[in-house]
Amino acid sequence: MEEVAGFQQGLQLKLRDFLNPVGKRIKEVEKKLYAIDVFNPESLILPVSFLSLIFSLAAAIAVFLTWELIVLSLGLLKIPAVYSLALLPWEFKTVTKFVLCIASAIVVYPRLSVAFFNVAVYFKTQEKKEKIDRSLYSALCILNGLGKGGIPIQKAIEELANSNLEGVREEFAKIHTAVRYAGVELREAILAVAITTVSEKLSTFLRGLVNYIERKRDYSDYVSEFLTIDNLNRRVELENYSTKLKNLSAIFIALLAILPTLGIFSITSSLLEAGGEDLAGVMVYLCLPLVAVTMLAV
């Protein structure tokens, strides 16, 4: 009896994982979801599952409607099973194709659900990282000013947690909440966010901040040093980007200048040979200036 009960329980778990593959995936990336401020990951299950179901059924219907075209284009009639299906009566063949398409949709559904979930997590991660990196410089300037004003680090973190700096605000709010309401030490709370945050720059800053706090040094000195180094890095990145942009712009403008002009002159010469002098004149006196104006605008 125990073996039968264990088998039934295992079967139920497998069936649940099959019907809800996103639930298992949520447990695997729980820390990552926390890092991108998804505190209720179950809310993603319904939209992702619904979207996956729609795509699976739509793909199955598309395959059902274009079965003959797919078979002929891919040469699947060489396969004995497909060839045997083509020889069946029309009614039986239609039912068989429909069953095969629905079965394929059932097989594809869990994999498609996980794929859509991964895509959603990826875009949320990129969005969160962009928000943090965009607001981090302002947050560090505020933190530097608070430190020079003699504000303790814990109070400064609370100020940032209550600020309007989107992205950074949530990260410092996690630190403040862990320290004030969960009784976690400040060092551990900062390191926890440094490990889980999706921004490498914020992670580097928080790890260095912990070292300064442990040495009981003024954190404003560290923030000032970090801002100075960050400004230098920004300047180097901007100069590298500017150099690459100049080179790419030169190549781009050269191609825009050469290719359309060659195309117009080749068409014009062919028109002249064919006796189309009027149309050739339009190409030279109208199209060529328009191309030049378009290149200048681009």
C-alpha positions as a printed Julia matrix, in Angstrom:
298×3 Matrix{Float64}:
   0.0    0.0     0.0
   2.81   2.4     0.85
   4.46   1.7    -2.52
   1.19   2.4    -4.34
   0.66   5.6    -2.34
   4.24   6.67   -3.09
   3.74   5.95   -6.79
   0.51   7.97   -6.85
   2.15  10.86   -5.05
   5.1   10.82   -7.44
   2.72  10.72  -10.41
   0.79  13.68   -9.03
   4.02  15.67   -8.59
   5.09  14.91  -12.16
   1.67  15.89  -13.45
   1.78  19.13  -11.45
   5.26  19.95  -12.76
   4.06  19.24  -16.29
   0.97  21.44  -15.99
   2.87  24.13  -14.1
   6.51  24.02  -15.27
   7.01  27.68  -14.34
   6.46  26.89  -10.66
   9.52  24.64  -10.59
  11.56  27.24  -12.48
  10.55  29.93   -9.95
  12.13  27.93   -7.13
  15.37  27.63   -9.1
  15.71  31.39   -9.69
  14.17  32.61   -6.44
  17.16  34.76   -5.5
  17.32  36.32   -8.95
  13.63  37.21   -8.76
  14.24  38.87   -5.4
  17.09  40.84   -6.97
  14.8   42.26   -9.67
  12.08  43.12   -7.13
   9.67  40.35   -8.1
   8.41  39.57   -4.59
   5.32  37.71   -5.79
   6.65  35.43   -8.57
   3.41  33.44   -8.65
   1.85  36.44  -10.39
   3.94  35.56  -13.45
   2.55  32.03  -13.7
  -0.88  32.91  -15.11
   0.2   35.31  -17.91
   3.17  33.14  -18.92
   1.09  29.94  -18.92
  -1.74  31.59  -20.84
   0.63  33.04  -23.44
   2.4   29.68  -23.83
  -0.91  27.89  -24.25
  -2.05  30.33  -26.93
   1.23  29.99  -28.85
   1.21  26.2   -28.57
  -2.36  25.91  -29.85
  -1.73  28.47  -32.58
   1.34  26.54  -33.75
  -0.63  23.27  -33.69
  -3.47  24.79  -35.74
  -0.99  26.29  -38.21
   0.69  22.91  -38.68
  -2.71  21.25  -39.1
  -3.8   23.73  -41.78
  -0.5   23.6   -43.69
   0.23  19.89  -43.2
   0.34  19.02  -46.9
   2.51  22.04  -47.74
   5.0   21.17  -44.96
   5.13  17.52  -46.01
   5.79  18.4   -49.65
   8.33  21.19  -48.97
  10.37  19.09  -46.52
  10.06  15.87  -48.49
   8.55  14.01  -45.54
   6.74  11.56  -47.81
   9.93   9.53  -47.86
   9.24   8.63  -44.22
   7.1    5.45  -44.13
   4.86   6.64  -41.28
   4.06   9.94  -43.04
   3.52   8.17  -46.37
   1.15   5.71  -44.69
  -0.79   8.59  -43.18
  -1.16  10.18  -46.62
  -2.79   6.98  -47.93
  -5.48   6.88  -45.24
  -9.08   7.93  -45.98
  -9.71  11.67  -45.78
 -11.86  11.59  -42.6
  -9.5    9.3   -40.7
  -6.45  11.21  -41.92
  -7.93  14.51  -40.73
  -8.67  13.15  -37.27
  -5.17  11.63  -37.04
  -3.48  14.88  -38.06
  -5.56  16.81  -35.54
  -4.63  14.4   -32.73
  -0.93  14.59  -33.67
  -0.98  18.38  -33.73
  -2.7   18.61  -30.34
  -0.25  16.06  -28.9
   2.66  18.13  -30.19
   1.14  21.23  -28.6
   0.9   19.4   -25.27
   4.56  18.38  -25.54
   5.69  21.87  -26.55
   3.63  23.73  -23.92
   5.84  23.16  -20.81
   9.05  23.98  -22.69
   7.46  27.07  -24.18
   6.25  28.17  -20.75
   9.75  27.97  -19.31
  11.15  29.78  -22.36
   8.64  32.64  -22.01
   9.35  32.84  -18.27
  13.1   33.06  -18.93
  12.52  35.81  -21.49
  10.37  37.75  -19.02
  13.03  37.42  -16.3
  15.75  38.5   -18.75
  13.93  41.68  -19.77
  13.06  42.52  -16.16
  16.72  42.0   -15.23
  17.9   44.33  -17.97
  15.3   46.92  -16.99
  16.34  46.75  -13.33
  20.05  47.02  -14.21
  19.41  50.04  -16.42
  17.46  51.79  -13.66
  20.2   51.18  -11.09
  23.05  52.3   -13.34
  21.09  55.4   -14.36
  20.4   56.5   -10.77
  23.57  55.27   -9.06
  25.68  58.36   -9.71
  23.04  60.66   -8.19
  22.65  58.3    -5.23
  26.39  58.32   -4.57
  26.48  62.12   -4.73
  23.7   62.25   -2.13
  25.49  59.67    0.01
  28.71  61.65   -0.24
  26.96  64.81    0.88
  25.31  63.04    3.81
  28.63  61.56    4.87
  30.38  64.93    4.8
  27.49  66.33    6.84
  28.19  63.81    9.59
  25.12  61.64    8.99
  25.69  58.02   10.16
  25.78  55.4     7.43
  22.61  53.66    8.6
  20.66  56.95    8.54
  22.13  57.75    5.11
  20.97  54.38    3.78
  17.49  55.13    5.12
  17.5   58.45    3.29
  18.35  56.72    0.02
  15.69  54.09    0.7
  13.1   56.89    0.93
  14.43  58.8    -2.08
  12.88  58.97   -5.55
  15.89  57.36   -7.27
  14.26  54.47   -9.1
  16.26  51.26   -9.02
  18.76  52.3    -6.35
  15.96  53.12   -3.93
  14.76  49.51   -3.84
  18.26  48.14   -3.23
  18.93  50.4    -0.27
  15.4   49.75    1.0
  16.31  46.05    1.22
  19.3   46.95    3.38
  17.27  49.27    5.6
  14.43  46.75    6.02
  16.81  43.9     6.89
  18.59  46.0     9.52
  15.59  47.7    11.1
  12.89  45.04   10.96
  14.73  41.72   10.62
  17.53  42.48   13.07
  20.29  41.73   10.54
  23.65  43.36   11.06
  24.4   46.22    8.7
  27.43  44.46    7.24
  25.48  41.31    6.44
  22.57  43.28    4.96
  24.88  45.22    2.65
  26.72  42.08    1.55
  23.42  40.31    0.85
  22.38  43.07   -1.55
  25.89  43.21   -3.03
  25.65  39.51   -3.87
  22.12  39.57   -5.3
  22.03  42.91   -7.15
  22.04  42.78  -10.94
  24.28  45.85  -11.22
  27.99  45.07  -11.17
  28.85  48.67  -10.38
  26.55  48.78   -7.34
  27.87  45.41   -6.19
  31.46  46.68   -6.34
  30.53  49.82   -4.43
  28.71  47.95   -1.66
  31.54  45.46   -1.17
  34.01  48.32   -0.77
  31.62  50.12    1.56
  31.6   47.11    3.88
  35.39  47.25    4.16
  35.26  50.9     5.16
  32.54  50.27    7.72
  34.53  47.41    9.27
  37.55  49.65    9.63
  35.32  52.32   11.22
  36.47  54.9     8.72
  34.47  57.82    7.35
  32.4   56.39    4.53
  32.29  59.76    2.74
  35.99  59.37    1.91
  35.28  56.05    0.22
  32.31  57.49   -1.68
  34.45  60.42   -2.87
  37.18  58.05   -4.07
  34.62  55.85   -5.82
  33.05  58.84   -7.55
  36.47  60.06   -8.71
  37.35  56.65  -10.15
  33.9   56.33  -11.69
  34.27  59.72  -13.39
  37.61  58.66  -14.84
  36.12  55.4   -16.09
  33.2   57.27  -17.61
  35.58  59.63  -19.4
  37.64  56.75  -20.79
  34.51  54.91  -21.92
  33.16  58.07  -23.54
  36.43  58.7   -25.4
  36.54  55.09  -26.64
  32.93  55.3   -27.7
  33.54  58.62  -29.44
  36.51  57.18  -31.37
  34.53  54.14  -32.47
  31.6   56.35  -33.43
  33.81  58.6   -35.57
  35.28  55.62  -37.42
  31.88  54.04  -37.97
  30.43  57.37  -39.07
  33.19  57.83  -41.64
  32.57  54.36  -43.08
  28.81  54.86  -43.0
  28.92  58.23  -44.78
  31.37  56.88  -47.36
  29.06  53.98  -48.15
  26.06  56.3   -48.31
  27.93  58.58  -50.69
  29.34  55.9   -52.96
  26.69  53.2   -53.28
  23.62  55.33  -54.19
  25.7   57.43  -56.6
  27.06  54.35  -58.35
  23.55  52.92  -58.49
  22.09  56.07  -60.03
  24.86  56.38  -62.62
  24.6   52.72  -63.58
  20.83  53.05  -64.04
  21.31  56.31  -65.95
  23.87  54.78  -68.33
  21.57  51.85  -69.03
  18.7   54.27  -69.75
  20.87  56.29  -72.13
  21.83  53.15  -74.01
  18.15  52.22  -74.28
  17.19  55.67  -75.51
  15.58  56.92  -72.32
  17.29  60.33  -72.23
  14.4   62.07  -70.44
  14.24  59.51  -67.65
  18.02  59.57  -67.35
  17.87  63.35  -66.93
  15.34  62.92  -64.11
  17.66  60.42  -62.42
  20.64  62.77  -62.6
  19.02  66.15  -61.87
  16.37  65.02  -59.38
  17.29  61.68  -57.76
  20.96  62.46  -57.22
  20.27  65.71  -55.26
  17.58  63.91  -53.25
  20.06  61.19  -52.34
  22.59  63.83  -51.29
  20.01  65.61  -49.09
  18.96  62.29  -47.55
  22.59  61.38  -46.77
  23.11  64.78  -45.16
  20.0   64.34  -43.02
  21.12  60.86  -41.92
